[in-house]
Amino acid sequence: MENKNDVILTPVESAVQSVYTQLINSWNEYNSDAYAALFTENGSIVGFDGSQANGRKEIHDHLSAIFADHQPAKFIAITREIRLLSPTVGLLRAVAGMIPPGKKEINPKTNAIQSLIVVKESNDFRIALFQNTPAAFHGRPEAAEQLTKELQQQVQ
């Protein structure tokens, strides 16, 4: 996973990035336990299709059902920004694409803009909100193509 800005992160920014990396990795590994454990007890997700799950248990159950029914595409992500809103609250913005199982090409129809809000609980950051919004770029096909190309460069 690339940090687009290629800047040296502070320890707190690195911790926020680490939470996001763990989130993407747990999705890519189809691990609903690890995914849900990254959230606060009352954390929330808003999925690509508008589906919502609230609370660690509901998030776990939602993902377990997805992973049980089929093998989802894997995320390729690029962090665009990490911003501390306070000493205990962080915002991470990223772009992501998905590679369908058995393929090596990003599916442009599933490109997304992702936002993550984390809060510090004890000594660790936990996710309060993760939102995955379609990057449709209506009326701007060149923007959609550019994002797909940028994400495809991250595929190994």
Contact map, one row per residue, 1 for C-alpha under 8 A:
111000000000000000001000000000000000000000000000000000000000000000000000000111100000000000000000000000000000000000000000000000000000000000000000000000000100
111101000000000000000000000000000000000000000000000000000000000000000000000011100000000000000000000000000000000000000000000000000000000000000000000000000100
111111100000000000000000000000000000000000000000000000000000000000000000000001110000000000000000000000000000000000000000000000000000000000000000000000000000
011111000000000000000000000000000000000000000000000000000000000000000000000001111000000000000000000000000000000000000000000000000000000000000000000000000000
001111100000000000000000000000000000000000000000000000000000000000000000000000111000000000000000000000000000000000000000000000000000000000000000000000000000
011111110000000000000000000000000000000000000000000000000000000000000000000000000000000000000000000000000000000000000000000000000000000000000000000000000000
001011111000000000000000000000000000000000000000000000000000000000000000000000000000000000000000000000000000000000000000000000000000000000000000000000000000
000001111100000000000000000000000000000000000000000000000000000000000000000000000000000000000000000000000000000000000000000000000000000000000000000000000000
000000111111110000000000000000000000000000000000000000000000000000000000000000000000000000000000000000000000000000000000000000000000000000000000000000000000
000000011111110000000000000000000000000000000000000000000000000000000000000000000000000000000000000000000000000000000000000000000000000000000000000000000000
000000001111111000000000000000000000000000000000000000000000000000000000000000000000000000000000000000000000000000000000000000000000000000000000000000000000
000000001111111100000000000000000000000000000000000000000000000000000000000000000000000000000000000000000000000000000000000000000000000000000000000000000000
000000001111111110000000000000000000000000000000000000000000000000000000000000000111000000000000000000000000000000000000000000000000000000000000000000000000
000000001111111111000000000000000000000000000000000000000000000000000000000000000000000000000000000000000000000000000000000000000000000000000000000000000000
000000000011111111100000000000000000000000000000000000000000000000000000000000000000000000000000000000000000000000000000000010000000000000000000000000000000
000000000001111111110000000000000000000000000000000000000000000000000000000000000100000001010000000000000000000000000100000010000000000000000000000000000000
000000000000111111111000000000000000000000000000000000000000000000000000000000000100000000010000000000000000000000000000000000000000000000000000000000000000
000000000000011111111100000000000000000000000000000000000000000000000000000000000000000000000000000000000000000000000000000000000000000000000000000000000000
000000000000001111111110000000000000010000000000000000000000000000000000000000000000000000000000000000000000000000000000000011100000000000000000000000000000
000000000000000111111111000000000000000000000000000000000000000000000000000000000000000000010000000000000000000000010000000000000000000000000000000000000000
100000000000000011111111100000000000000000000000000000000000000000000000000000000000000000000000000000000000000000000000000000000000000000000000000000000000
000000000000000001111111110000000010010000000000000000000000000000000000000000000000000000000000000000000000000000000000000000000000000000000000000000000000
000000000000000000111111111000000110010000000000000000000000000000000000000000000000000000000000000000000000000000000000000000000000000000000000000000000000
000000000000000000011111111100000000000000000000000000000000000000000000001010000000000000000000000000000000000000000000000000000000000000000000000000000000
000000000000000000001111111110000000000000000000000000000000000000000000000000000000000000000000000000000000000000000000000000000000000000000000000000000000
000000000000000000000111111111110110000000000000000000000000000000000000000000000000000000000000000000000000000000000000000000000000000000000000000000000000
000000000000000000000011111111110010000000000000000000000000000000000000011000000000000000000000000000000000000000000000000000000000000000000000000000000000
000000000000000000000001111111100000000000000000000000000000000000000000111000000000000000000000000000000000000000000000000000000000000000000000000000000000
000000000000000000000000111111100000000000000000000000000000000000000000000000000000000000000000000000000000000000000000000000000000000000000000000000000000
000000000000000000000000011111110000000000000000000000000000000000100010000000000000000000000000000000000000000000000000000000000000000000000000000000000000
000000000000000000000000011111111110000000000000000000000000000100000000000000000000000000000000000000000000000000000000000000000000000000000000000000000000
000000000000000000000000011001111111000000000000000000000001101100100000000000000000000000000000000000000000000000000000000000000000000000000000000000000000
000000000000000000000000000000111111100000000000000000000001000000000000000000000000000000000000000000000000000000000000000000000000000000000000000000000000
000000000000000000000010010000111111110000000000000000000000000000000000000000000000000000000000000000000000000000000000000000000000000000000000000000000000
000000000000000000000110011000111111111000000000000000000001000000000000000000000000000000000000000000000000000000000000000000000000000000000000000000000000
000000000000000000000000000000011111111000000000000000011011000000000000000000000000000000000000000000000000000000000000000000000000000000000000000000000000
000000000000000000000000000000001111111100000000000000010000000000000000000000000000000000000000000000000000000000000000000000000000000000000000000000000000
000000000000000000100110000000000111111100000000000000000000000000000000000000000000000000000000000000000000000000000000000001100000000000000000000000000000
000000000000000000000000000000000011111111110000000000110000000000000000000000000000000000000000000000000000000000000000000001111000000000000000000000000000
000000000000000000000000000000000000111111100000000000110000000000000000000000000000000000000000000000000000000000000000000001110000000000000000000000000000
000000000000000000000000000000000000001111100000000000110000000000000000000000000000000000000000000000000000000000000000000000000000000000000000000000000000
000000000000000000000000000000000000001111110000000001110000000000000000000000000000000000000000000000000000000000000000000000010000000000000000000000000000
000000000000000000000000000000000000001111111000000001110000000000000000000000000000000000000000000000000000000000000000000000111000000000000000000000000000
000000000000000000000000000000000000001001111100000111110010000000000000000000000000000000000000000000000000000000000000000000011100000000000000000000000000
000000000000000000000000000000000000000000111110001111000010000000000000000000000000000000000000000000000000000000000000000000001110000000000000000000000000
000000000000000000000000000000000000000000011111011110000000000000000000000000000000000000000000000000000000000000000000000000001111000000000000000000000000
000000000000000000000000000000000000000000001111111100000000000000000000000000000000000000000000000000000000000000000000000000000011100000000000000000000000
000000000000000000000000000000000000000000000111111000000000000000000000000000000000000000000000000000000000000100000000000000000011110000000000000000000000
000000000000000000000000000000000000000000000011111000000000000000000000000000000000000000000000000000000000000000000000000000000000000000000000000000000000
000000000000000000000000000000000000000000000111111100000000000000000000000000000000000000000000000000000000000000000000000000000000000000000000000000000000
000000000000000000000000000000000000000000001111111110000000000000000000000000000000000000000000000000000000000000000000000000000000000000000000000000000000
000000000000000000000000000000000000000000011110011111000000000000000000000000000000000000000000000000000000000000000000000000000000000000000000000000000000
000000000000000000000000000000000000000000011100001111100110010000000000000000000000000000000000000000000000000000000000000000000000000000000000000000000000
000000000000000000000000000000000000000001111000000111111110000000000000000000000000000000000000000000000000000000000000000000000000000000000000000000000000
000000000000000000000000000000000000001111110000000011111110000000000000000000000000000000000000000000000000000000000000000000000000000000000000000000000000
000000000000000000000000000000000001101111110000000001111111000000000000000000000000000000000000000000000000000000000000000000000000000000000000000000000000
000000000000000000000000000000000001000000000000000001111111100000000000000000000000000000000000000000000000000000000000000000000000000000000000000000000000
000000000000000000000000000000000000000000000000000011111111110000000000000000000000000000000000000000000000000000000000000000000000000000000000000000000000
000000000000000000000000000000000001000000011000000011111111111000000000000000000000000000000000000000000000000000000000000000000000000000000000000000000000
000000000000000000000000000000011011000000000000000000011111111100000000000000000000000000000000000000000000000000000000000000000000000000000000000000000000
000000000000000000000000000000010000000000000000000000001111111110000000000000000000000000000000000000000000000000000000000000000000000000000000000000000000
000000000000000000000000000000000000000000000000000010000111111111000000000000000000000000000000000000000000000000000000000000000000000000000000000000000000
000000000000000000000000000000010000000000000000000000000011111111100000000000000000000000000000000000000000000000000000000000000000000000000000000000000000
000000000000000000000000000000110000000000000000000000000001111111110000000000000000000000000000000000000000000000000000000000000000000000000000000000000000
000000000000000000000000000000000000000000000000000000000000111111111000000000000000000000000000000000000000000000000000000000000000000000000000000000000000
000000000000000000000000000000000000000000000000000000000000011111111101000000000000000000000000000000000000000000000000000000000000000000000000000000000000
000000000000000000000000000001010000000000000000000000000000001111111111000000000000000000000000000000000000000000000000000000000000000000000000000000000000
000000000000000000000000000000000000000000000000000000000000000111111110000000000000000000000000000000000000000000000000000000000000000000000000000000000000
000000000000000000000000000000000000000000000000000000000000000011111110000000000000000000000000000000000000000000000000000000000000000000000000000000000000
000000000000000000000000000000000000000000000000000000000000000001111111000000000000000000000000000000000000000000000000000000000000000000000000000000000000
000000000000000000000000000001000000000000000000000000000000000000111111100000000000000000000000000010000000000000000000000000000000000000000000000000000000
000000000000000000000000000000000000000000000000000000000000000001100111110000000000000000000000000110000000000000000000000000000000000000000000000000000000
000000000000000000000000000100000000000000000000000000000000000000000011111000000000000000000000011110000000000000000000000000000000000000000000000000000000
000000000000000000000000001100000000000000000000000000000000000000000001111100000000000000000000011110000000000000000000000000000000000000000000000000000000
000000000000000000000001001100000000000000000000000000000000000000000000111110000000000000000001111000000000000000000000000000000000000000000000000000000000
100000000000000000000000000000000000000000000000000000000000000000000000011111000000000000000001111000000000000000000000000000000000000000000000000000100110
110000000000000000000001000000000000000000000000000000000000000000000000001111100000000000000111100000000000000000000000000000000000000000000000000000100100
111100000000000000000000000000000000000000000000000000000000000000000000000111110000000000000111000000000000000000000000000000000000000000000000000000100000
111110000000000000000000000000000000000000000000000000000000000000000000000011111100000000011110000000000000000000000000000000000000000000000000000000000000
001110000000000000000000000000000000000000000000000000000000000000000000000001111100000000011110000000000000000000000000000000000000000000000000000000000000
000110000000000000000000000000000000000000000000000000000000000000000000000000111110000000111100000000000000000000000000000000000000000000000000000000000000
000000000000100110000000000000000000000000000000000000000000000000000000000000111111000001111000000000000000000000000000000000000000000000000000000000000000
000000000000100000000000000000000000000000000000000000000000000000000000000000001111100001110000000000000000000000000000000000000000000000000000000000000000
000000000000100000000000000000000000000000000000000000000000000000000000000000000111111111100000000000000000000000000000000000000000000000000000000000000000
000000000000000000000000000000000000000000000000000000000000000000000000000000000011111111100000000000000000000000000000000000000000000000000000000000000000
000000000000000000000000000000000000000000000000000000000000000000000000000000000001111111000000000000000000000000000000000000000000000000000000000000000000
000000000000000000000000000000000000000000000000000000000000000000000000000000000001111111000000000000000000000000000000000000000000000000000000000000000000
000000000000000000000000000000000000000000000000000000000000000000000000000000000001111111000000000000000000000000000011000000000000000000000000000000000000
000000000000000000000000000000000000000000000000000000000000000000000000000000000001111111100000000000000000000000001111000000000000000000000000000000000000
000000000000000100000000000000000000000000000000000000000000000000000000000000000111111111110000000000000000000000001110000000000000000000000000000000000000
000000000000000000000000000000000000000000000000000000000000000000000000000000001111100011111000000000000000000000111100000000000000000000000000000000000000
000000000000000110010000000000000000000000000000000000000000000000000000000000111110000001111100000000000000000000111000000000000000000000000000000000000000
000000000000000000000000000000000000000000000000000000000000000000000000000000111100000000111110000000000000000011110000000000000000000000000000000000000000
000000000000000000000000000000000000000000000000000000000000000000000000000011111000000000011111000000000000000011100000000000000000000000000000000000000000
000000000000000000000000000000000000000000000000000000000000000000000000000011110000000000001111100000000000001111000000000000000000000000000000000000000000
000000000000000000000000000000000000000000000000000000000000000000000000001111000000000000000111110000000000001111000000000000000000000000000000000000100000
000000000000000000000000000000000000000000000000000000000000000000000000001110000000000000000011111000000111011100000000000000000000000000000000000100100000
000000000000000000000000000000000000000000000000000000000000000000000000111100000000000000000001111100000111011000000000000000000000000000000000000000000000
000000000000000000000000000000000000000000000000000000000000000000000000111100000000000000000000111110111110000000000000000000000000000000000000000000000000
000000000000000000000000000000000000000000000000000000000000000000000001110000000000000000000000011111111110000000000000000000000000000000000000000000000000
000000000000000000000000000000000000000000000000000000000000000000000011110000000000000000000000001111100000000000000000000000000000000000000000000000000000
000000000000000000000000000000000000000000000000000000000000000000000000000000000000000000000000000111110000000000000000000000000000000000000000000000000000
000000000000000000000000000000000000000000000000000000000000000000000000000000000000000000000000001111111000000000000000000000000000000000000000000000000000
000000000000000000000000000000000000000000000000000000000000000000000000000000000000000000000000001101111100000000000000000000000000000000000000000000000010
000000000000000000000000000000000000000000000000000000000000000000000000000000000000000000000000001100111110000000000000000000000000000000000000000000010010
000000000000000000000000000000000000000000000000000000000000000000000000000000000000000000000000111100011111000000000000000000000000000000000000000100110000
000000000000000000000000000000000000000000000000000000000000000000000000000000000000000000000000111100001111111000000000000000000000000000000000000100000000
000000000000000000000000000000000000000000000000000000000000000000000000000000000000000000000000110000000111111000000000000000000000000000000001100100000000
000000000000000000000000000000000000000000000000000000000000000000000000000000000000000000000000000000000011111000000000000000000000000100000000000000000000
000000000000000000000000000000000000000000000000000000000000000000000000000000000000000000000000110000000011111100000000000000000000011000000000000000000000
000000000000000000000000000000000000000000000000000000000000000000000000000000000000000000000011110000000011111110000000000000000000011100000000001100000000
000000000000000000000000000000000000000000000001000000000000000000000000000000000000000000000011100000000000011111000000000000000001111100000000000000000000
000000000000000000000000000000000000000000000000000000000000000000000000000000000000000000001111000000000000001111100000000000000001111000000000000000000000
000000000000000000000000000000000000000000000000000000000000000000000000000000000000000000001111000000000000000111110000000000000111100000000000000000000000
000000000000000000000000000000000000000000000000000000000000000000000000000000000000000000111100000000000000000011111000000000001111000000000000000000000000
000000000000000000010000000000000000000000000000000000000000000000000000000000000000000000111000000000000000000001111100000000111110000000000000000000000000
000000000000000000000000000000000000000000000000000000000000000000000000000000000000000011110000000000000000000000111110000000111100000000000000000000000000
000000000000000100000000000000000000000000000000000000000000000000000000000000000000000011100000000000000000000000011111000011111000000000000000000000000000
000000000000000000000000000000000000000000000000000000000000000000000000000000000000000111000000000000000000000000001111100011110000000000000000000000000000
000000000000000000000000000000000000000000000000000000000000000000000000000000000000000110000000000000000000000000000111111111000000000000000000000000000000
000000000000000000000000000000000000000000000000000000000000000000000000000000000000000000000000000000000000000000000011111111000000000000000000000000000000
000000000000000000000000000000000000000000000000000000000000000000000000000000000000000000000000000000000000000000000001111100000000000000000000000000000000
000000000000000000000000000000000000000000000000000000000000000000000000000000000000000000000000000000000000000000000001111110000000000000000000000000000000
000000000000000000000000000000000000000000000000000000000000000000000000000000000000000000000000000000000000000000000001111111000000000000000000000000000000
000000000000001100100000000000000000000000000000000000000000000000000000000000000000000000000000000000000000000000000111101111100000000000000000000000000000
000000000000000000100000000000000000011100000000000000000000000000000000000000000000000000000000000000000000000000000111100111110000000000000000000000000000
000000000000000000100000000000000000011100100000000000000000000000000000000000000000000000000000000000000000000000011110000011111100000000000000000000000000
000000000000000000000000000000000000001101110000000000000000000000000000000000000000000000000000000000000000000000011110000001111100000000000000000000000000
000000000000000000000000000000000000001000111100000000000000000000000000000000000000000000000000000000000000000000111100000000111110000000000000000000000000
000000000000000000000000000000000000000000011100000000000000000000000000000000000000000000000000000000000000000001111000000000111111000000000000000000000000
000000000000000000000000000000000000000000001111000000000000000000000000000000000000000000000000000000000000000001110000000000001111100000000000000000000000
000000000000000000000000000000000000000000000111000000000000000000000000000000000000000000000000000000000000000111100000000000000111110000000000000000000000
000000000000000000000000000000000000000000000011000000000000000000000000000000000000000000000000000000000000000111000000000000000011111000000000000000000000
000000000000000000000000000000000000000000000001000000000000000000000000000000000000000000000000000000000000011110000000000000000001111100000000000000000000
000000000000000000000000000000000000000000000000000000000000000000000000000000000000000000000000000000000000011110000000000000000000111110000001000000000000
000000000000000000000000000000000000000000000000000000000000000000000000000000000000000000000000000000000000101100000000000000000000011111000001000000000000
000000000000000000000000000000000000000000000000000000000000000000000000000000000000000000000000000000000000000000000000000000000000001111111011000000000000
000000000000000000000000000000000000000000000000000000000000000000000000000000000000000000000000000000000000000000000000000000000000000111111000000000000000
000000000000000000000000000000000000000000000000000000000000000000000000000000000000000000000000000000000000000000000000000000000000000011111000000000000000
000000000000000000000000000000000000000000000000000000000000000000000000000000000000000000000000000000000000000000000000000000000000000011111111000000000000
000000000000000000000000000000000000000000000000000000000000000000000000000000000000000000000000000000000000000000000000000000000000000011111111100000000000
000000000000000000000000000000000000000000000000000000000000000000000000000000000000000000000000000000000000000000000000000000000000000000011111110000000000
000000000000000000000000000000000000000000000000000000000000000000000000000000000000000000000000000000000000000000000000000000000000000010011111111000000000
000000000000000000000000000000000000000000000000000000000000000000000000000000000000000000000000000000000001000000000000000000000000001110011111111100000000
000000000000000000000000000000000000000000000000000000000000000000000000000000000000000000000000000000000001000000000000000000000000000000001111111110000000
000000000000000000000000000000000000000000000000000000000000000000000000000000000000000000000000000000000000000000000000000000000000000000000111111111000000
000000000000000000000000000000000000000000000000000000000000000000000000000000000000000000000000000000000000001000000000000000000000000000000011111111100000
000000000000000000000000000000000000000000000000000000000000000000000000000000000000000000000000100000000111001000000000000000000000000000000001111111110000
000000000000000000000000000000000000000000000000000000000000000000000000000000000000000000000000000000000000000000000000000000000000000000000000111111111000
000000000000000000000000000000000000000000000000000000000000000000000000000000000000000000000000000000000000000000000000000000000000000000000000011111111100
000000000000000000000000000000000000000000000000000000000000000000000000000111000000000000000001100000000100000000000000000000000000000000000000001111111110
000000000000000000000000000000000000000000000000000000000000000000000000000000000000000000000000000000001100000000000000000000000000000000000000000111111110
000000000000000000000000000000000000000000000000000000000000000000000000000000000000000000000000000000000000000000000000000000000000000000000000000011111110
110000000000000000000000000000000000000000000000000000000000000000000000000110000000000000000000000000000000000000000000000000000000000000000000000001111111
000000000000000000000000000000000000000000000000000000000000000000000000000100000000000000000000000000011000000000000000000000000000000000000000000000111111
000000000000000000000000000000000000000000000000000000000000000000000000000000000000000000000000000000000000000000000000000000000000000000000000000000000111
